[in-house]
Amino acid sequence: MGSSKIPTPKKSSLTTILEIAEGMNAIDLAIPMSNLACPDKLIDLVSKNMRLGNNDYSPVEGVGLLREQIIGLVNRQNKSTFNPDTEITITAGPAQAMTTAISTFVKEGDEVIIFEPVQESYAPFIELNGGRPIFVNLKLPDFRIDWEEVKKLVTSKTKLIIINNPQNPIGRIFSEEDIDQLRRMTNGTRLVILCNEVFDNIVFDGLKFHSLASVPDLAAKSLIVSSFGPVFNITGWGIGYIFGPERLMSEFRKIQQFQGFSVNTPAQHALAEFLKESPDFESISKSYHKKRDLFISLLKGSKFNLVPTQSTFYQILDYSKISDEPDIDFATRLILEYGVATVPFSAFQHEKTKYQLIRICFAKPDEVLIEAARKLKSVPVTLRH
């Protein structure tokens, strides 16, 4: 019997938790997606484009009108000059964009720097392409980057640096100092930066998001991935995009023609029309900000410690004052005994850690957050030391 080429074929802890949660019919704060409604207008536009006959294959690079709308938005936000014909590709979601980019640039023996906590798919795909992931742990309590440590890890074998900004799963936004450190570290090198900026339009507390596209030195060596999934609540549509300089994008498209080929044609046309109406991203961000603040207020007085997330629709909870159990055990017990599904932080680490952290997704109806918080507040302290 044949076996997968994935070097680490074990079932992920996230998958394990979701399977347990489904069996117990638990309140699901684990699965990383929004349960909120997408705009009715967008649904109508998809239906309209299906009836218009936009149901065939789309071009490998994506529908032209959508590429023009996205690049217009990118250029206005970042004072950049990306070309919609040659410097953007529509993909089957941001994950496909990331994995195809890794396939494009990582070869046998190459090293790739990634920052932990990190999404589970990056490291296996690096290894699948013969590369070696080099992990950099963000430093608690504020998950800062130790750039001196990063510099020491860059070698002649380093081909790619992968970053999430805002950082998924912790919601941290790169500061101007982080951006400058990255710029200085990569100046004069041939390193390629692959940056996931999916949550760029969801930012809280008056903070400002700085895209790599807004820094010419970085934009020249970066491929930037994003999606309208989180802001329009259409993560299940499977549409993302990647943009960057033509010299990198032309290489990406060589692989995209085989890995992606064609992406959801009527939905691309619908998004293109919808973007013409200049959606109110600020209001969308405020709505998530409100949900974050609601959840934090609901847990006030509990033993959970929360450092408010700066972005995304995720929140990290520190349970160290409640239990000294490993995170997978604590998360499992929350499902079995309290009916709430969360994600153990170790799901985002390649090695076991002693972090007593779990992640929740607050992109849920208010009544769901209220009931989940009530259950979480009832968890008693069971420290054994």
N, C-alpha and C positions, 0 to 999 in steps of 0.2 A: 504493500500500500504506500502510495506517495505521501510526502509531507510538505507542508508549507515552507516557503523560503524565508518567512519571517523569523528572525533569529530568536525572538522572545515570544513564543506562541502561547504563553499562559493567558488565562482569562483575566481581563482587567478588573480591578476592584470596583470601578464604576459599573461595569456590566453585572458583576456579582450583586452589588447593592440594588440595582434596578430590577433584577430578577427576584430578589427577596421581597422588594417593595410591591411588585406586581402581585405576587402570591398572597400578600397580606392586605392588599387594597389600601395601602397607606397614603397619606397626604404626600404628594410628590413635590418636594423642594429640591430634588436631586437632578432630574433630567435637565440638561442645559438648553432650554428653549422657552420661549414665551407662550403662555396660554391665553394671551390677550388677542383681541380681534384685529385683523388687518383692515385697512380702509375699504369701505364699500365701493368707492370709486375705482379702486385698483381691481377689485373683483369684477366689476362691470367692464373694465377695459380688457381684461383677459378674455371674458366671454365674447366681447365685441370682436376682438382680433381672431378668435377661433372661427367665428361666423364669417369673418372677412376672408378666411382661407389661409391665414398665416400659421399653417400647421406643418409645413415641410421643414426639411433641414435648414438650419441657419448657417451662415458662413462660419468657418473655423474660428475666425477672430471675433465673431459676434455680430449682431445686427448693427448696421452703421449708425442709425439714429440713436440707439442706446449709447454707443461709444461716444458719440458727439455730446450727448447730454451729460454723461459722467465726466468726461474730460473738461467740459465747460465748467462744471461745478468744482472739480479739482483745481483748475487753473485760477478760478476766482478766489477760492479759499486760500490758496498758497502762493498767489502771484507767480505762477509757473507757466510754462509754455509747452506742455505736452501735446503731441500730435494725435488726434483721434484715429487716424488711419494706421499709424505704425507703432504707437506706444501704449496701446491698451488691448487687452483680450478679455472677452467675457468667458467665464468658466462655470462649470457645474458645481457652484458653491465655493466658499473660501478654502475648504479642506482640499478640494481637488486642485485649486490653484497652488496651494502650498506644496502638496506632494509632487505635482508636475514640475514645479520649480526646483525641488530637490533632485528629481530625476534628471533635470536639464543640466545641473551644474556639479553634482556630486558623483565622483568616479571612485573606483577602487583605490583605497589607501588615503583618500581625502579626509580631512578633519573638519567638523562643523561645530561651532560654538553655539550652545543653546542655554537659555536661562531657566532655572527651576525655581518655583513650580512652573510646569509647562504642560501643554496639551499632550495627550498620550500618543498621538499619531506621529509626531515628529521623529523621535529617536528610532522606532522600528523602520521607518521609511528611509532614514539615513543609512541604517545598517543593510536594508534590502538592496541599496544601490552600491554597497561595498564600502561605504564611508564609516567613520567612527565619530559618534557624538561626544563632544567634550562639554561636560555639565558645569555650569556656574550657579551656585546657590545664592539666591537673594538673601540678604541679611535681615534677620528679625531685630527689633519688633516692627519696623516700618518697611521691610522688604526692599531695602536700598541695594544698589549695585556697587560692589567694590571694584572700581575700574582698574585699580592696580593689579588685582587678582586676574582680571580679564586679560590685561596686557601680557602678563606672564604666560598665559595659555596660548597665545598666538604664535604659531610656528610656521615653518616653510610649507607645512602640509595643510595649513588652515585655508579652506576654500570659501567657506560660507559662514556668515553670522546670522542666526535667526533670532529675531526679537518680536515680542508682542507689545504693542503700544497703542492703547492701554493694555496692561498686562492681564491676560486671562490665565488663571482664574481669580486673581486677587484684586483686580481693579485699580492697580497703581498706574499713574501717568508719568511718563518720562518728564523730568524737569529740564529746564534749559541747560543746566549743568550736565545732565546725562547726555543730552543731544550734542553738546560741545565736546564732551569726552569721547563719544563715539566718532565724531568728525575728526578729532585730532588723532585718535588711535588708527583710523583707517586711511588717513591722508598718505599719499605716496605708496599705497599698497594696491594689489590687484584683487583684494577681497570683494566679494559680492555680499550685499546685505539683503536679506529677505525679511520683510517686515509685515506682520499681520496687524492692520489698523481697523479691524471690523467694528470696534466700538468707538470710533472717532467722533461720532455725533452724540454720544451719551456721556456727558461730563458734568460733575456736580461741584457744589460749593464755590462757584465762581472761578474755578480753575480754568486754565487755558490749555487746550490740546495743541501740541506742536508736531505736525506731520513731518516725516523726513523729506517729503516733497517740497517743503518750504525752505529747505537748506540746500542751496545749489551743489555744494561739495558732496553731500550725502545723496541727493536726488540722482546724481550722475552715476552712482554705483549701486542703486537700490531698486529692487522690485517690491512694490507695495501692494498688498492684498487687502481687499475690503468687500463689503456686502451690504445690501439694504435689508437683509434678513431681520436683524434686531430692531431697527427703527420702524419698519413697516409691519413687523410680526409675520414675516413670510419665510422663515427659516426652512420650511419644508418645500419651498419652490425649487431649491437647488440652483440658485443663481448667485454668482460672485463675480469679481473682476480683479484683474491684476494689471498694474501699469508701471512704466519705467522707461528708461532710455532705449532707443531703437536697437542699439547693439546688444542689449540683454533680451529685449522682447523678441527679436528675430530668432534668437536661440530657443527661447521658451516656446514659440509657435511651432518649431520643428517637432517638439514632443507633443504639444497640445493637439496637433492634427491626428495623432494616434490615440492619445489617452482621453481627450475630451471630445473631439470631432464636432459635435453639434449640441447646443444647449437650448432647452425649453423655448421654442421660437415664439409662441403667442405671448408668453410671460415677458419676454424681452421687449416686444413691441409695446405691451401694456406699460411696462416700467418707463420706457422712453417717453410715452405720452404723459404719464403721471409726473415725471420729473420736469416737464415743460411748465407745469403749474407751480413750480417753486415750493415744494412741501415745507412746512414749518418745523424744521429740525429742532429748533429751540424749545418749542412746546412739547415735543416728544421727549426731549431730554428732561424737561421739568416734570413730566408725568412719572418718569422712572425715579427721579430725585424724590418725588413725593412718596412713592412706594418704599424706597429705601428708608426714608425718615419714619414712615409708618411702622415698618417692621422693627426698627431700632427702638421706637417708643413703646411698642408692644412688649419688647423683652426687657424694658427698664425694670430694675428691681430683681432681675434674675441673677444667677451666678455666672451666666455666660458673659464673657468680655468681648466687646465688639469695637474694632477700630473701623469707623465708617469708610466704606469703599469710595474711591474717587471717580469710578466709572464702571461700566458694564452693568448687568443686572444680577450680579453675584455679590454675596456678602460672606466674609470669613467669620466664624464663631470660634472663640477660644474657650474650651470646656475644662481647662486645667484646675479650676476651683470646684469642679463638680465630680470629676472622676480621674483616676490615673490609668484607665484602660487604654490600650492601643486604639488608634482612631477607627480602624475597621471594626473592632469589637464594639466600640461605643456607638458607631453609626448603625451597626446591626441591631444593637439593643434598642436604639431609638425607634427602629421599625417594629421590632417584635413586641416591645412593651408599651410604646407610646404612639405608634402608628404614624410616624413622621420619617420620611426618607430624606437623607442628606448625603453628601459625598465626603468620604474620608480624605483628608489632605494628601495622604500617601498615594492617592490615585494620580497625583501630579508630580511624583518624585520617582526617580529610577532606583533608589535604594531605600531601605527602611529608615525611618526617622523617628524621633521621639516627640515630634510635634503633636500637640493635643488640639488639633484644629479640624473643623469640618466646614464645608461650603454649602450654602443654600442659594437657590435662585429665587429672587423676589418678583419676577415678572409673572405674577399670579393675581387673580382677582382679590380684592381686599378681604372678602369673607374667608378666603382660603388662608391668607396670611394671618388673620385674626385667630382662626381655629388652630393653625400650626403653632403660633406663638403661645397660645394657651396651654397646649400640650407640652411644649418645650419648657415652659416655666414650671411645670409640675414635676420635672425630673429632679429627684432628691440628690443631695451630696452623698457620694459613696467612696470618698477617698479612703485608701487603706493605710496611708502613712500617718 
